[in-house]
């Protein structure tokens, strides 16, 4: 299955695009998606360990499994003052 990962902020800048399509088997975890995202888009490798993932508009853990119709977004850490 193909999972489209929407990228935000610095992740979008590094990738040079707002979305990345990753071909993955059904039932893949977010941790495995993180690894495959680095293979698909090597420009993100330095940021990958710090990205937070949301599935269907809810932040999720690394153990979350992905199905065929999920909406995935990746956010770098944000700081403010």
Phi and psi restraints in degrees (range 20) as a CNS / XPLOR table:
assign (resid 1 and name C) (resid 2 and name N)
       (resid 2 and name CA) (resid 2 and name C) 1.0 -103.3 20.0 2
assign (resid 2 and name N) (resid 2 and name CA)
       (resid 2 and name C) (resid 3 and name N) 1.0 133.1 20.0 2
assign (resid 2 and name C) (resid 3 and name N)
       (resid 3 and name CA) (resid 3 and name C) 1.0 -115.6 20.0 2
assign (resid 3 and name N) (resid 3 and name CA)
       (resid 3 and name C) (resid 4 and name N) 1.0 126.4 20.0 2
assign (resid 3 and name C) (resid 4 and name N)
       (resid 4 and name CA) (resid 4 and name C) 1.0 -94.5 20.0 2
assign (resid 4 and name N) (resid 4 and name CA)
       (resid 4 and name C) (resid 5 and name N) 1.0 123.0 20.0 2
assign (resid 4 and name C) (resid 5 and name N)
       (resid 5 and name CA) (resid 5 and name C) 1.0 -104.4 20.0 2
assign (resid 5 and name N) (resid 5 and name CA)
       (resid 5 and name C) (resid 6 and name N) 1.0 118.4 20.0 2
assign (resid 5 and name C) (resid 6 and name N)
       (resid 6 and name CA) (resid 6 and name C) 1.0 -81.2 20.0 2
assign (resid 6 and name N) (resid 6 and name CA)
       (resid 6 and name C) (resid 7 and name N) 1.0 133.5 20.0 2
assign (resid 6 and name C) (resid 7 and name N)
       (resid 7 and name CA) (resid 7 and name C) 1.0 -109.4 20.0 2
assign (resid 7 and name N) (resid 7 and name CA)
       (resid 7 and name C) (resid 8 and name N) 1.0 144.5 20.0 2
assign (resid 7 and name C) (resid 8 and name N)
       (resid 8 and name CA) (resid 8 and name C) 1.0 -130.2 20.0 2
assign (resid 8 and name N) (resid 8 and name CA)
       (resid 8 and name C) (resid 9 and name N) 1.0 155.0 20.0 2
assign (resid 8 and name C) (resid 9 and name N)
       (resid 9 and name CA) (resid 9 and name C) 1.0 53.3 20.0 2
assign (resid 9 and name N) (resid 9 and name CA)
       (resid 9 and name C) (resid 10 and name N) 1.0 -127.8 20.0 2
assign (resid 9 and name C) (resid 10 and name N)
       (resid 10 and name CA) (resid 10 and name C) 1.0 -61.1 20.0 2
assign (resid 10 and name N) (resid 10 and name CA)
       (resid 10 and name C) (resid 11 and name N) 1.0 -33.5 20.0 2
assign (resid 10 and name C) (resid 11 and name N)
       (resid 11 and name CA) (resid 11 and name C) 1.0 -62.0 20.0 2
assign (resid 11 and name N) (resid 11 and name CA)
       (resid 11 and name C) (resid 12 and name N) 1.0 -41.9 20.0 2
assign (resid 11 and name C) (resid 12 and name N)
       (resid 12 and name CA) (resid 12 and name C) 1.0 -65.1 20.0 2
assign (resid 12 and name N) (resid 12 and name CA)
       (resid 12 and name C) (resid 13 and name N) 1.0 -41.0 20.0 2
assign (resid 12 and name C) (resid 13 and name N)
       (resid 13 and name CA) (resid 13 and name C) 1.0 -62.7 20.0 2
assign (resid 13 and name N) (resid 13 and name CA)
       (resid 13 and name C) (resid 14 and name N) 1.0 -47.1 20.0 2
assign (resid 13 and name C) (resid 14 and name N)
       (resid 14 and name CA) (resid 14 and name C) 1.0 -64.2 20.0 2
assign (resid 14 and name N) (resid 14 and name CA)
       (resid 14 and name C) (resid 15 and name N) 1.0 -41.8 20.0 2
assign (resid 14 and name C) (resid 15 and name N)
       (resid 15 and name CA) (resid 15 and name C) 1.0 -75.6 20.0 2
assign (resid 15 and name N) (resid 15 and name CA)
       (resid 15 and name C) (resid 16 and name N) 1.0 -24.4 20.0 2
assign (resid 15 and name C) (resid 16 and name N)
       (resid 16 and name CA) (resid 16 and name C) 1.0 73.8 20.0 2
assign (resid 16 and name N) (resid 16 and name CA)
       (resid 16 and name C) (resid 17 and name N) 1.0 17.7 20.0 2
assign (resid 16 and name C) (resid 17 and name N)
       (resid 17 and name CA) (resid 17 and name C) 1.0 -157.1 20.0 2
assign (resid 17 and name N) (resid 17 and name CA)
       (resid 17 and name C) (resid 18 and name N) 1.0 159.4 20.0 2
assign (resid 17 and name C) (resid 18 and name N)
       (resid 18 and name CA) (resid 18 and name C) 1.0 -90.8 20.0 2
assign (resid 18 and name N) (resid 18 and name CA)
       (resid 18 and name C) (resid 19 and name N) 1.0 -14.4 20.0 2
assign (resid 18 and name C) (resid 19 and name N)
       (resid 19 and name CA) (resid 19 and name C) 1.0 -142.0 20.0 2
assign (resid 19 and name N) (resid 19 and name CA)
       (resid 19 and name C) (resid 20 and name N) 1.0 146.9 20.0 2
assign (resid 19 and name C) (resid 20 and name N)
       (resid 20 and name CA) (resid 20 and name C) 1.0 -129.1 20.0 2
assign (resid 20 and name N) (resid 20 and name CA)
       (resid 20 and name C) (resid 21 and name N) 1.0 130.3 20.0 2
assign (resid 20 and name C) (resid 21 and name N)
       (resid 21 and name CA) (resid 21 and name C) 1.0 -95.3 20.0 2
assign (resid 21 and name N) (resid 21 and name CA)
       (resid 21 and name C) (resid 22 and name N) 1.0 126.3 20.0 2
assign (resid 21 and name C) (resid 22 and name N)
       (resid 22 and name CA) (resid 22 and name C) 1.0 -121.4 20.0 2
assign (resid 22 and name N) (resid 22 and name CA)
       (resid 22 and name C) (resid 23 and name N) 1.0 127.2 20.0 2
assign (resid 22 and name C) (resid 23 and name N)
       (resid 23 and name CA) (resid 23 and name C) 1.0 -86.6 20.0 2
assign (resid 23 and name N) (resid 23 and name CA)
       (resid 23 and name C) (resid 24 and name N) 1.0 118.8 20.0 2
assign (resid 23 and name C) (resid 24 and name N)
       (resid 24 and name CA) (resid 24 and name C) 1.0 -139.0 20.0 2
assign (resid 24 and name N) (resid 24 and name CA)
       (resid 24 and name C) (resid 25 and name N) 1.0 156.7 20.0 2
assign (resid 24 and name C) (resid 25 and name N)
       (resid 25 and name CA) (resid 25 and name C) 1.0 -76.0 20.0 2
assign (resid 25 and name N) (resid 25 and name CA)
       (resid 25 and name C) (resid 26 and name N) 1.0 150.6 20.0 2
assign (resid 25 and name C) (resid 26 and name N)
       (resid 26 and name CA) (resid 26 and name C) 1.0 -62.1 20.0 2
assign (resid 26 and name N) (resid 26 and name CA)
       (resid 26 and name C) (resid 27 and name N) 1.0 142.0 20.0 2
assign (resid 26 and name C) (resid 27 and name N)
       (resid 27 and name CA) (resid 27 and name C) 1.0 89.9 20.0 2
assign (resid 27 and name N) (resid 27 and name CA)
       (resid 27 and name C) (resid 28 and name N) 1.0 2.3 20.0 2
assign (resid 27 and name C) (resid 28 and name N)
       (resid 28 and name CA) (resid 28 and name C) 1.0 -61.2 20.0 2
assign (resid 28 and name N) (resid 28 and name CA)
       (resid 28 and name C) (resid 29 and name N) 1.0 144.1 20.0 2
assign (resid 28 and name C) (resid 29 and name N)
       (resid 29 and name CA) (resid 29 and name C) 1.0 -87.8 20.0 2
assign (resid 29 and name N) (resid 29 and name CA)
       (resid 29 and name C) (resid 30 and name N) 1.0 165.2 20.0 2
assign (resid 29 and name C) (resid 30 and name N)
       (resid 30 and name CA) (resid 30 and name C) 1.0 -60.9 20.0 2
assign (resid 30 and name N) (resid 30 and name CA)
       (resid 30 and name C) (resid 31 and name N) 1.0 -37.7 20.0 2
assign (resid 30 and name C) (resid 31 and name N)
       (resid 31 and name CA) (resid 31 and name C) 1.0 -60.2 20.0 2
assign (resid 31 and name N) (resid 31 and name CA)
       (resid 31 and name C) (resid 32 and name N) 1.0 -42.7 20.0 2
assign (resid 31 and name C) (resid 32 and name N)
       (resid 32 and name CA) (resid 32 and name C) 1.0 -70.7 20.0 2
assign (resid 32 and name N) (resid 32 and name CA)
       (resid 32 and name C) (resid 33 and name N) 1.0 -35.9 20.0 2
assign (resid 32 and name C) (resid 33 and name N)
       (resid 33 and name CA) (resid 33 and name C) 1.0 -62.0 20.0 2
assign (resid 33 and name N) (resid 33 and name CA)
       (resid 33 and name C) (resid 34 and name N) 1.0 -41.3 20.0 2
assign (resid 33 and name C) (resid 34 and name N)
       (resid 34 and name CA) (resid 34 and name C) 1.0 -56.1 20.0 2
assign (resid 34 and name N) (resid 34 and name CA)
       (resid 34 and name C) (resid 35 and name N) 1.0 -46.3 20.0 2
assign (resid 34 and name C) (resid 35 and name N)
       (resid 35 and name CA) (resid 35 and name C) 1.0 -62.8 20.0 2
assign (resid 35 and name N) (resid 35 and name CA)
       (resid 35 and name C) (resid 36 and name N) 1.0 -46.9 20.0 2
assign (resid 35 and name C) (resid 36 and name N)
       (resid 36 and name CA) (resid 36 and name C) 1.0 -67.5 20.0 2
assign (resid 36 and name N) (resid 36 and name CA)
       (resid 36 and name C) (resid 37 and name N) 1.0 -31.6 20.0 2
assign (resid 36 and name C) (resid 37 and name N)
       (resid 37 and name CA) (resid 37 and name C) 1.0 -62.5 20.0 2
assign (resid 37 and name N) (resid 37 and name CA)
       (resid 37 and name C) (resid 38 and name N) 1.0 -38.7 20.0 2
assign (resid 37 and name C) (resid 38 and name N)
       (resid 38 and name CA) (resid 38 and name C) 1.0 -64.9 20.0 2
assign (resid 38 and name N) (resid 38 and name CA)
       (resid 38 and name C) (resid 39 and name N) 1.0 -33.2 20.0 2
assign (resid 38 and name C) (resid 39 and name N)
       (resid 39 and name CA) (resid 39 and name C) 1.0 -73.8 20.0 2
assign (resid 39 and name N) (resid 39 and name CA)
       (resid 39 and name C) (resid 40 and name N) 1.0 -39.1 20.0 2
assign (resid 39 and name C) (resid 40 and name N)
       (resid 40 and name CA) (resid 40 and name C) 1.0 -73.8 20.0 2
assign (resid 40 and name N) (resid 40 and name CA)
       (resid 40 and name C) (resid 41 and name N) 1.0 -37.4 20.0 2
assign (resid 40 and name C) (resid 41 and name N)
       (resid 41 and name CA) (resid 41 and name C) 1.0 -132.4 20.0 2
assign (resid 41 and name N) (resid 41 and name CA)
       (resid 41 and name C) (resid 42 and name N) 1.0 79.9 20.0 2
assign (resid 41 and name C) (resid 42 and name N)
       (resid 42 and name CA) (resid 42 and name C) 1.0 -59.0 20.0 2
assign (resid 42 and name N) (resid 42 and name CA)
       (resid 42 and name C) (resid 43 and name N) 1.0 -20.8 20.0 2
assign (resid 42 and name C) (resid 43 and name N)
       (resid 43 and name CA) (resid 43 and name C) 1.0 -62.1 20.0 2
assign (resid 43 and name N) (resid 43 and name CA)
       (resid 43 and name C) (resid 44 and name N) 1.0 -20.4 20.0 2
assign (resid 43 and name C) (resid 44 and name N)
       (resid 44 and name CA) (resid 44 and name C) 1.0 -90.0 20.0 2
assign (resid 44 and name N) (resid 44 and name CA)
       (resid 44 and name C) (resid 45 and name N) 1.0 -5.9 20.0 2
assign (resid 44 and name C) (resid 45 and name N)
       (resid 45 and name CA) (resid 45 and name C) 1.0 -53.1 20.0 2
assign (resid 45 and name N) (resid 45 and name CA)
       (resid 45 and name C) (resid 46 and name N) 1.0 -40.6 20.0 2
assign (resid 45 and name C) (resid 46 and name N)
       (resid 46 and name CA) (resid 46 and name C) 1.0 -68.3 20.0 2
assign (resid 46 and name N) (resid 46 and name CA)
       (resid 46 and name C) (resid 47 and name N) 1.0 -26.1 20.0 2
assign (resid 46 and name C) (resid 47 and name N)
       (resid 47 and name CA) (resid 47 and name C) 1.0 -95.1 20.0 2
assign (resid 47 and name N) (resid 47 and name CA)
       (resid 47 and name C) (resid 48 and name N) 1.0 -20.1 20.0 2
assign (resid 47 and name C) (resid 48 and name N)
       (resid 48 and name CA) (resid 48 and name C) 1.0 -51.5 20.0 2
assign (resid 48 and name N) (resid 48 and name CA)
       (resid 48 and name C) (resid 49 and name N) 1.0 -44.9 20.0 2
assign (resid 48 and name C) (resid 49 and name N)
       (resid 49 and name CA) (resid 49 and name C) 1.0 -62.6 20.0 2
assign (resid 49 and name N) (resid 49 and name CA)
       (resid 49 and name C) (resid 50 and name N) 1.0 -17.5 20.0 2
assign (resid 49 and name C) (resid 50 and name N)
       (resid 50 and name CA) (resid 50 and name C) 1.0 -104.1 20.0 2
assign (resid 50 and name N) (resid 50 and name CA)
       (resid 50 and name C) (resid 51 and name N) 1.0 -8.3 20.0 2
assign (resid 50 and name C) (resid 51 and name N)
       (resid 51 and name CA) (resid 51 and name C) 1.0 -69.2 20.0 2
assign (resid 51 and name N) (resid 51 and name CA)
       (resid 51 and name C) (resid 52 and name N) 1.0 142.0 20.0 2
assign (resid 51 and name C) (resid 52 and name N)
       (resid 52 and name CA) (resid 52 and name C) 1.0 -103.8 20.0 2
assign (resid 52 and name N) (resid 52 and name CA)
       (resid 52 and name C) (resid 53 and name N) 1.0 143.0 20.0 2
assign (resid 52 and name C) (resid 53 and name N)
       (resid 53 and name CA) (resid 53 and name C) 1.0 -115.9 20.0 2
assign (resid 53 and name N) (resid 53 and name CA)
       (resid 53 and name C) (resid 54 and name N) 1.0 141.4 20.0 2
assign (resid 53 and name C) (resid 54 and name N)
       (resid 54 and name CA) (resid 54 and name C) 1.0 -121.2 20.0 2
assign (resid 54 and name N) (resid 54 and name CA)
       (resid 54 and name C) (resid 55 and name N) 1.0 138.0 20.0 2
assign (resid 54 and name C) (resid 55 and name N)
       (resid 55 and name CA) (resid 55 and name C) 1.0 -121.6 20.0 2
assign (resid 55 and name N) (resid 55 and name CA)
       (resid 55 and name C) (resid 56 and name N) 1.0 124.6 20.0 2
assign (resid 55 and name C) (resid 56 and name N)
       (resid 56 and name CA) (resid 56 and name C) 1.0 51.8 20.0 2
assign (resid 56 and name N) (resid 56 and name CA)
       (resid 56 and name C) (resid 57 and name N) 1.0 46.9 20.0 2
assign (resid 56 and name C) (resid 57 and name N)
       (resid 57 and name CA) (resid 57 and name C) 1.0 68.1 20.0 2
assign (resid 57 and name N) (resid 57 and name CA)
       (resid 57 and name C) (resid 58 and name N) 1.0 23.7 20.0 2
assign (resid 57 and name C) (resid 58 and name N)
       (resid 58 and name CA) (resid 58 and name C) 1.0 -137.2 20.0 2
assign (resid 58 and name N) (resid 58 and name CA)
       (resid 58 and name C) (resid 59 and name N) 1.0 128.3 20.0 2
assign (resid 58 and name C) (resid 59 and name N)
       (resid 59 and name CA) (resid 59 and name C) 1.0 -60.7 20.0 2
assign (resid 59 and name N) (resid 59 and name CA)
       (resid 59 and name C) (resid 60 and name N) 1.0 140.3 20.0 2
assign (resid 59 and name C) (resid 60 and name N)
       (resid 60 and name CA) (resid 60 and name C) 1.0 -131.2 20.0 2
assign (resid 60 and name N) (resid 60 and name CA)
       (resid 60 and name C) (resid 61 and name N) 1.0 163.5 20.0 2
assign (resid 60 and name C) (resid 61 and name N)
       (resid 61 and name CA) (resid 61 and name C) 1.0 -86.0 20.0 2
assign (resid 61 and name N) (resid 61 and name CA)
       (resid 61 and name C) (resid 62 and name N) 1.0 170.9 20.0 2
assign (resid 61 and name C) (resid 62 and name N)
       (resid 62 and name CA) (resid 62 and name C) 1.0 -62.6 20.0 2
assign (resid 62 and name N) (resid 62 and name CA)
       (resid 62 and name C) (resid 63 and name N) 1.0 -24.7 20.0 2
assign (resid 62 and name C) (resid 63 and name N)
       (resid 63 and name CA) (resid 63 and name C) 1.0 -83.0 20.0 2
assign (resid 63 and name N) (resid 63 and name CA)
       (resid 63 and name C) (resid 64 and name N) 1.0 -9.2 20.0 2
assign (resid 63 and name C) (resid 64 and name N)
       (resid 64 and name CA) (resid 64 and name C) 1.0 -61.9 20.0 2
assign (resid 64 and name N) (resid 64 and name CA)
       (resid 64 and name C) (resid 65 and name N) 1.0 128.7 20.0 2
assign (resid 64 and name C) (resid 65 and name N)
       (resid 65 and name CA) (resid 65 and name C) 1.0 -87.3 20.0 2
assign (resid 65 and name N) (resid 65 and name CA)
       (resid 65 and name C) (resid 66 and name N) 1.0 147.9 20.0 2
assign (resid 65 and name C) (resid 66 and name N)
       (resid 66 and name CA) (resid 66 and name C) 1.0 -106.6 20.0 2
assign (resid 66 and name N) (resid 66 and name CA)
       (resid 66 and name C) (resid 67 and name N) 1.0 138.0 20.0 2
assign (resid 66 and name C) (resid 67 and name N)
       (resid 67 and name CA) (resid 67 and name C) 1.0 -105.4 20.0 2
assign (resid 67 and name N) (resid 67 and name CA)
       (resid 67 and name C) (resid 68 and name N) 1.0 -179.1 20.0 2
assign (resid 67 and name C) (resid 68 and name N)
       (resid 68 and name CA) (resid 68 and name C) 1.0 -72.9 20.0 2
assign (resid 68 and name N) (resid 68 and name CA)
       (resid 68 and name C) (resid 69 and name N) 1.0 -18.1 20.0 2
assign (resid 68 and name C) (resid 69 and name N)
       (resid 69 and name CA) (resid 69 and name C) 1.0 -115.8 20.0 2
assign (resid 69 and name N) (resid 69 and name CA)
       (resid 69 and name C) (resid 70 and name N) 1.0 18.3 20.0 2
assign (resid 69 and name C) (resid 70 and name N)
       (resid 70 and name CA) (resid 70 and name C) 1.0 -77.6 20.0 2
assign (resid 70 and name N) (resid 70 and name CA)
       (resid 70 and name C) (resid 71 and name N) 1.0 154.5 20.0 2
assign (resid 70 and name C) (resid 71 and name N)
       (resid 71 and name CA) (resid 71 and name C) 1.0 -106.8 20.0 2
assign (resid 71 and name N) (resid 71 and name CA)
       (resid 71 and name C) (resid 72 and name N) 1.0 121.4 20.0 2
assign (resid 71 and name C) (resid 72 and name N)
       (resid 72 and name CA) (resid 72 and name C) 1.0 -116.3 20.0 2
assign (resid 72 and name N) (resid 72 and name CA)
       (resid 72 and name C) (resid 73 and name N) 1.0 136.3 20.0 2
assign (resid 72 and name C) (resid 73 and name N)
       (resid 73 and name CA) (resid 73 and name C) 1.0 -132.3 20.0 2
assign (resid 73 and name N) (resid 73 and name CA)
       (resid 73 and name C) (resid 74 and name N) 1.0 146.3 20.0 2
assign (resid 73 and name C) (resid 74 and name N)
       (resid 74 and name CA) (resid 74 and name C) 1.0 -122.3 20.0 2
assign (resid 74 and name N) (resid 74 and name CA)
       (resid 74 and name C) (resid 75 and name N) 1.0 129.1 20.0 2
assign (resid 74 and name C) (resid 75 and name N)
       (resid 75 and name CA) (resid 75 and name C) 1.0 -124.2 20.0 2
assign (resid 75 and name N) (resid 75 and name CA)
       (resid 75 and name C) (resid 76 and name N) 1.0 130.5 20.0 2
assign (resid 75 and name C) (resid 76 and name N)
       (resid 76 and name CA) (resid 76 and name C) 1.0 -74.4 20.0 2
assign (resid 76 and name N) (resid 76 and name CA)
       (resid 76 and name C) (resid 77 and name N) 1.0 163.1 20.0 2
assign (resid 76 and name C) (resid 77 and name N)
       (resid 77 and name CA) (resid 77 and name C) 1.0 -63.6 20.0 2
assign (resid 77 and name N) (resid 77 and name CA)
       (resid 77 and name C) (resid 78 and name N) 1.0 149.1 20.0 2
assign (resid 77 and name C) (resid 78 and name N)
       (resid 78 and name CA) (resid 78 and name C) 1.0 -123.7 20.0 2
assign (resid 78 and name N) (resid 78 and name CA)
       (resid 78 and name C) (resid 79 and name N) 1.0 140.5 20.0 2
assign (resid 78 and name C) (resid 79 and name N)
       (resid 79 and name CA) (resid 79 and name C) 1.0 -127.2 20.0 2
assign (resid 79 and name N) (resid 79 and name CA)
       (resid 79 and name C) (resid 80 and name N) 1.0 157.3 20.0 2
assign (resid 79 and name C) (resid 80 and name N)
       (resid 80 and name CA) (resid 80 and name C) 1.0 -154.4 20.0 2
assign (resid 80 and name N) (resid 80 and name CA)
       (resid 80 and name C) (resid 81 and name N) 1.0 175.9 20.0 2
